[in-house]
Amino acid sequence: IPAGGGQPVVELQLSNDLTQGLFGLPAGDIRFVLSQLSDSAAGSGESSEWQSYVTRDSGGIADAQATTETATAGTFVDNGDGSYQYTFEMALDDYPAGPTFDETKSHRLGIEIRGQAPISSNGIFDFVPAGGDPLFMRNIVDNDTCNACHDVLEFHGGPRTDVTYCVTCHNPSSIDGDTGNTVDMKAMIHNIHAGRDG
C-alpha cells in the first residue's frame, strides 16, 4: 500500500501441483477484498472488528454492505507465466464507506477465484502496511470447527471457503439493506444455528 493509503497493489502467483505457472486467468474471474482491523479501546467492553474498504449498495441504501472488488474494476496484469498484478480501483480513503486508513493497524487481503475448477481455497494475507508482523489479530473460529459438520464450506456460489475470508465482509459495519439486519458474522451465524430465541 503506498504511503498515506494510495491504491493498493497485489502481486500473486498461481501454480498447479507441479509448480507450473497458471496463466490466462480472466480479470472477471478473480476478486479481492481488503479490510482493516480496529482493536477495541481499553476498558470499553467492545470487541475488535474487521471493516472492508470496498462496499456496495443494498436495498437502496448506498454503501450498506461490504463486498469484493472484481479485477475488472482496477488494473489487472497477466504476466503470462502464472504471475499477476492487480492495482485496486481507488486509493483507500476514496472508498466512501471504508475505514480511515491507518498504516499501523492489521490488514487482511483476501482473494477468491470464480469460474475455474476445482474450487480453490481463499488466499489470505495478513499484514501491517507500515511493516512488521501483525501484533494484533482477530481469529475466533477455525475452518476445521465448521467443517466438522459442514464437510466443506462453500458459500456465495462456491468459491468462498475460508472463515478468515468470510469475516472480511461479514462484520458489524455491514447490513442487508432490504431487511435492515446486520450481516455481522457473529450475529448471523448464531441466528442461523440457534435461531433468534435459541
N, C-alpha and C positions, 0 to 999 in steps of 0.2 A: 504494500500500500504506500503510495507516495506520501511524503511528509505533508501533514495537515489534512489527510484524508482524501487525497485525489482518487482518480479512477483506479481501482484495484486491478492488478494483472495476475492471472493464474497461468502457470505453466504446468502441464501434465503429460504423462507418458502412458500410453495404452499398449499392452502387450499380451500375447497368449501364453500358455503354459510352457512353450518352447522359447520364450523371451523374444519372439518375433514381433516387431512393431505393427500395431494395427492402425492403418491409415484409412482415410476416406470417410471418416465419421461425419455425417451431415450436421451442420450447426443446429438444425431444428431438432436433433435427437439428444442434445446434451443441455442440461440445466444446472444452474449454480444458485446457491443460497449463501449469504454471508450475514452472520449475526454477531452481536456484541453481548458479552455477559456483564451485567451490572450486579455487583455484590450489595448486600443489604447494609444499611447504616448500623453501626454498633448499637445494640440495645433497642433497635426499632421493632423487633419481632417479625419483620418482613423477611421473606426468603429471597435468595438471588434469583435472577431470571434472565433468559436469553431474549433478545429483541432483534428481529430481522430488519435489515436496511430496506429491502425490497418489499413492497406491499401492492395490493390490488384492491379495486372497488368490490364491494359485496353488498347485495341487496339495495343498491342505490346510495350506499354510504361510501364516500371517497376514502381510499387507502385504509379500509377497515381490517383487512386480513393480510397477514404475512404470506409471501409466496416466493417462488423461484424466478430466476431470470433466465429465459431461454437464450442460447448463444447467438441467436439472430438479432437480439436487441443491441449488443455491443459489437466488438470486433473479434472475430474468430479466425484463427490462422491454423491451417493444417500444414505442417512442415513436410509431409509425405513420408515420414519414417516412423510414425507412431507417436511423435511428439506434437503437442498442440499448445497454442497460447490463446487465452481469452482475456480481453480487456472489458471490464464492466461498462455499462452504458453511460453512467454518470459518476461524478465524484460523490463520495459517501454522504456528505452533508447536503447534497442536492436531492437526495431521495426524500420525498415530502413527509413521510411518517416514520422514518428510521430514527435510531438513537443519535444523539450528538456524538460524533466520533471522538474517542479517547484512545490515543495510541498506547496507553499503559494498561488498558483492560484486555482481558482474554477475548479472543475472537474465534469463531468456528466457521470454516469454509466447508460446505457440503456439495457433493456432485452426484447427479443421477443421470443415467443414460437410458433413453427410451427407444423403442422400435428395434432393438437388437436382441439377439438370442445367443446364449442364455442370459437371463436376468442376472446382472452383477450386483454385488453389494454396493452400498453408497460410499463414495470416497469421502472421508472425514479428515480434516486437518485443523488442529487447534494450535493457535499461535498468539503472540503478543506483537503488534506492529512495531513497537519501539525496540523489540529484540528480546532475546532470552526466552526461557520456557515459561508457560503459564504457571503462575504461583497459586491461582485460584480457579477452580473448575466446578461445574455442577453436573455430576453424573450420578443420577439417582437409581435408574433401572438398567439392568443388564439384558441384552438381547436373549441370552440363554434362559432367563426367567420367563420371558414372553413365549419363547419357542418351546418351552416345556409343555405348553398346552396347544399352542397355535402351529406347531411344527416349523413353518417358515412364515414370517410376517411379509406380506406383500400388499401394500395399500396404494390407493390412487392409481389404479390400473397396473400395478405390479412392481414398478421399479423403486419403490420406497420400502426398504427392507431393514433399516437400522434405526433403533430408537434414538441414538445420538443425532441422527439426521432429522427425525420427526420433530424433536423439541426445538429445532432452529426456527420453525414456523409456528408450531403449536405452543404458544406462550401467552402470558396474561395480557399483552397489548393487542392481541388478535381476536376478532369476533366474527361470527356469522351474521352478516347484515340483514339477512332475511328473518332471522328469529331473535336477534339481539343477544344470543347466547355466546358465551366465551368458547373458544376452541383451544383454550389452555390445556396442555397435556394432562396435568394432574386432575383437573375438574372433569375433563372429557372422559378419561379412562376410568375414573371412579364411577361416573354416571353410567358408562357402558357396562361395567362389570357388576355393579351393585345396585344400580337404579338410584333415583334421587332419594328414595326413602329407605335404602338398604343399609 
